[in-house]
Structure formats: structure tokens, C-alpha cells
Amino acid sequence: MHRPLPPPSAPSAIVALMLREMASVYGRSPGGYVWAIAEPVAAIALMAYVFGIAFSVPALGRDFALFYATGYLPFMLFTDVTSKVGTALRFSRALLAFPAITLFAALIARWLLNVMTHIVVFFVVMAGVEARGETGAVYDGARVLNALAMAACLAWGVGLLNAWLIPRFAIWERFWAVMTRPLLVVSGVFFLYEQIPNDLRGAAWCNPLVHVTAEMRRAAYPGYDAAFVSAPYVYGFAMVCGAAGLLLLRAAGRDILQG
């Protein structure tokens, strides 16, 4: 008989789990947090170089690094945090034997730490992009935060579903890793929604990440309207996924750790 998911742990347990992950993940390799910044910098630099050879100017503005940073950084937040939340129970399995550490604490701690990490990385990388010279960007702070919040909420909702699926189905983790690779192409990182052929726009609109990347670009480029962006759709999508994930985890309880 399944035991119900226990109530959330005290904040001290969540903080303790976050500190443990900081020490075990980022303190384990030389450089630690430096690699969290180096990876997106390298990816953005490569994209800017390759597409700079092929095209004279990006789809918006005149700076390739800015264009790809505004698409890639929120996308990376979603994909990385979704993966971390999806494997949170396996990561904290040894500690879940203690009554003070609940499944919810393991999930929320991993989500919070990695979202905060990506937000710091975002501002550090964007500061580096701006330090290179005049990009022409005029940032709307409210829209920057909204784009980051949409990516974080999506990562929480989809991550909760994965947290139930990964222990249940051994192949799901590998399937999800393969499935997310094409997302880089179809989520507006390399192009604008308006550049998609009209007969494909309906399908593209259903991808919530298209709204996230467009919202971030709207925040950096004052002349880009992106009227199609629907924050309620993104938050609603995240809420539905999150609610389904929580219900499934609640039904499974700690028994899911045996999967």
C-alpha cells in the first residue's frame, strides 16, 4: 500500500539540502561555479562565430552574441533545471531515509539552488556581452524577470513529471535527453517566431519555450514587439504539468524510491 507524500519539510531541511548539493556538485571539480559560466559563454561564442560567418547581421539588432545569449540562456535554464529536478530523488535517496527529509524538500531544494545558479549565470554572461561594446540593447527589467520566471516555472512543472517518470521507467531519462536536443532548434534560439512559415506557426506557438525566448528578446530589443507571447499560456502549462507531477508523486509516496 502506498504511503502518502509527507508534508513539506522545514525550511532548514531545504537549506541543508541546497548546501549539500553546492558542496557535492560545484565543490567536487576544479573551478566549481566557473564551469557553470564557461559552458554558456562557449556555446554563445560558437553560435555567434558560426552564424556571423553565414550572415551579415542577426535577425534582431547587429550583435550576434546578444541575439544568441537572449535565446540560449533562458533555454539552458529550462533544460538544465528540468534535468536536475527530474533526478532529485535519486540524488538525495540516501538522505530520504531520515524522516525530516521529505520528497518535497529534495525536489524544491534542487529546483531553488539550480534556478538561482542560472539566474546568476544569466546576469554575469549578459554583463560580459555588454562589456564587449555597444550592443544597442535597452533592457526592460520587468520582462527580463518575467522570461526567467517563465523558464523556471516550466522547469519546475516538467521536472516534477520527470521526477515521477524517471524512477518508474528506466528508459525515460535517456528518451528525455534525446527528445530535448531538437528543442534547441525549435524553441526560437536561432530564429524568430515571425520567421517561421505561416503554416507552421500554430504548432510553434504551442511550444512554451518559444514564448520564453521571445519574451527575453522583447526585453532586450525595444523595437521587437513579439505580440504573440502569452505568459498565461506558459504559466498555465507549467501549472498543469506541476500539478500532475505532484499528484503522481503523492500517490506513489516514498515507494517511488524503490522503482
C-alpha positions in Angstrom: 0.0 0.0 0.0 1.4 3.4 -1.0 2.2 5.8 1.8 1.1 9.4 1.0 3.7 12.1 0.3 4.7 13.7 3.6 4.1 17.4 4.2 6.9 19.8 3.2 10.0 19.8 5.4 11.0 22.7 7.5 13.0 25.4 5.6 16.1 24.4 7.5 16.0 20.9 5.8 15.7 22.6 2.4 18.6 24.9 3.1 20.7 21.9 4.3 19.9 20.0 1.0 20.9 23.0 -1.0 24.2 23.4 0.8 24.9 19.7 0.4 24.4 20.0 -3.4 26.6 23.1 -3.6 29.4 21.2 -1.9 29.0 17.9 -3.7 28.3 19.2 -7.3 30.1 22.5 -7.6 32.8 21.8 -5.0 33.8 18.5 -6.5 35.6 19.7 -9.6 38.3 22.3 -10.1 36.8 25.7 -10.9 33.4 24.8 -9.4 31.0 27.5 -10.4 33.4 28.8 -13.1 32.2 25.9 -15.3 28.6 27.0 -14.9 29.6 30.3 -16.6 32.1 28.9 -19.0 29.7 26.5 -20.7 27.1 29.1 -21.9 29.9 31.5 -22.8 31.5 28.9 -25.0 28.2 27.9 -26.6 27.2 31.6 -27.3 30.6 32.4 -28.7 30.5 29.4 -31.0 27.0 30.3 -32.3 28.0 33.9 -32.8 31.1 32.9 -34.7 29.4 30.3 -36.9 26.3 32.4 -37.8 28.4 35.5 -38.1 30.2 33.8 -41.0 27.0 32.8 -42.7 25.0 36.1 -42.1 25.9 39.7 -42.1 23.6 40.6 -39.2 21.4 38.6 -36.8 17.6 38.5 -37.0 17.5 41.4 -34.5 19.9 44.2 -33.9 23.5 43.9 -35.0 25.2 41.9 -32.3 25.2 38.1 -32.7 26.3 37.4 -29.1 23.4 39.4 -27.7 20.9 37.7 -30.0 22.0 34.2 -29.1 22.5 35.0 -25.4 19.0 36.2 -25.1 17.7 32.9 -26.6 20.2 30.4 -25.2 20.4 31.4 -21.6 16.7 31.0 -20.7 16.6 27.8 -22.8 19.5 26.4 -20.9 17.9 27.4 -17.6 14.8 25.3 -18.5 16.7 22.2 -19.8 19.3 22.0 -17.0 16.9 22.7 -14.1 14.3 20.2 -15.6 17.0 17.6 -15.6 18.1 18.4 -12.1 14.6 18.3 -10.7 13.8 15.0 -12.6 16.8 13.3 -10.9 16.4 15.0 -7.5 15.0 11.9 -5.7 17.9 9.7 -6.9 20.4 12.4 -6.0 19.0 12.6 -2.4 18.0 9.0 -2.0 20.3 8.3 0.9 19.0 11.3 2.9 15.4 10.4 2.3 15.7 7.6 4.8 15.5 10.3 7.5 12.0 11.4 8.5 13.0 15.1 8.5 13.8 15.0 4.7 10.8 14.6 2.6 10.4 14.1 -1.2 9.1 17.6 -1.5 12.2 19.0 0.3 14.5 17.2 -2.1 12.6 18.5 -5.1 12.3 22.1 -4.0 15.9 22.4 -2.8 17.3 21.2 -6.1 15.0 23.5 -8.1 15.8 26.5 -6.0 19.5 26.1 -6.0 19.8 25.5 -9.7 17.4 28.3 -10.7 19.4 30.7 -8.5 22.6 29.4 -10.1 21.2 30.0 -13.6 19.9 33.5 -12.7 23.4 34.5 -11.5 25.0 33.0 -14.6 22.5 34.9 -16.8 23.4 38.3 -15.3 27.2 37.5 -15.4 27.1 36.4 -19.0 24.9 39.3 -20.1 27.2 41.7 -18.3 30.1 40.2 -20.3 28.1 40.6 -23.6 27.5 44.3 -22.8 31.1 44.8 -21.7 32.3 43.9 -25.3 31.0 47.2 -26.7 27.7 48.9 -27.8 25.1 46.3 -28.4 22.1 48.6 -28.8 20.2 46.8 -26.1 17.8 48.6 -23.9 16.7 46.2 -21.2 13.2 46.1 -19.7 13.8 44.7 -16.2 10.2 43.5 -15.7 10.3 41.5 -18.9 13.7 40.0 -18.2 12.4 38.8 -14.8 9.2 37.5 -16.4 11.2 35.5 -19.0 13.4 34.0 -16.3 10.3 33.2 -14.2 8.5 31.5 -17.1 11.6 29.3 -17.7 11.9 28.5 -14.0 8.2 27.6 -13.6 8.3 25.4 -16.7 11.4 23.7 -15.4 9.6 23.0 -12.1 6.4 21.7 -13.7 8.1 19.5 -16.3 10.7 18.5 -13.8 8.1 17.1 -11.4 6.6 15.0 -14.1 10.1 13.7 -14.9 10.7 13.0 -11.2 7.8 10.5 -11.3 8.7 9.1 -14.8 12.4 8.5 -14.3 12.2 6.1 -11.4 9.2 4.3 -12.9 10.6 3.8 -16.4 14.3 3.1 -16.8 14.3 4.3 -20.4 12.6 7.7 -19.8 15.7 9.6 -18.7 17.6 8.6 -21.9 14.5 9.3 -24.0 14.1 12.7 -22.5 17.7 13.6 -23.1 17.3 12.7 -26.8 14.0 14.5 -27.1 15.3 17.8 -25.7 18.1 18.1 -28.3 15.7 19.2 -31.1 14.2 21.7 -28.7 17.3 23.9 -29.2 16.3 24.2 -32.8 12.5 24.6 -32.4 12.4 26.9 -29.4 13.4 30.2 -31.1 17.1 30.2 -30.0 18.4 30.5 -33.6 15.5 32.4 -35.2 12.4 34.5 -34.5 8.8 33.2 -34.4 8.0 35.7 -37.2 10.5 33.9 -39.5 8.6 30.6 -39.3 6.4 29.8 -42.3 2.7 30.7 -41.6 1.5 27.1 -41.9 3.9 26.0 -39.1 3.3 28.9 -36.7 0.4 27.3 -35.0 2.4 24.3 -34.0 5.4 26.5 -33.0 3.1 28.7 -30.8 2.2 25.6 -28.7 5.8 25.2 -27.6 6.0 27.3 -24.4 9.8 27.8 -24.8 9.1 29.9 -27.9 7.3 32.3 -25.7 10.1 32.3 -23.2 12.9 33.1 -25.7 10.7 35.7 -27.4 9.9 37.4 -24.1 13.6 37.7 -23.3 14.3 39.2 -26.7 11.5 41.6 -26.3 13.1 42.6 -23.0 16.4 43.4 -24.7 15.2 44.8 -28.1 12.8 47.8 -27.6 11.7 47.6 -31.3 10.7 43.9 -31.1 7.0 43.6 -30.2 6.5 39.8 -30.1 2.8 40.3 -29.7 2.2 36.6 -29.9 3.8 35.9 -26.5 1.3 34.6 -23.9 2.6 34.5 -20.3 -0.7 33.0 -19.1 -0.2 30.1 -21.5 3.3 29.4 -20.3 2.4 29.6 -16.6 -0.7 27.6 -17.2 1.3 24.9 -19.0 3.7 24.8 -16.1 0.9 24.6 -13.5 -0.8 21.7 -15.3 2.5 19.7 -15.6 3.4 20.6 -12.0 0.0 19.6 -10.6 0.1 16.3 -12.5 3.6 15.6 -11.3 2.7 16.3 -7.6 -0.4 14.2 -7.8 1.5 11.2 -9.2 4.3 11.6 -6.7 1.8 11.9 -3.8 0.1 8.7 -4.9 3.4 6.9 -5.1 4.9 8.3 -1.9 8.3 7.1 -0.8 7.6 3.8 -2.6 8.8 5.5 -5.8 12.3 5.4 -4.5 12.2 1.6 -4.9 11.5 2.0 -8.7 
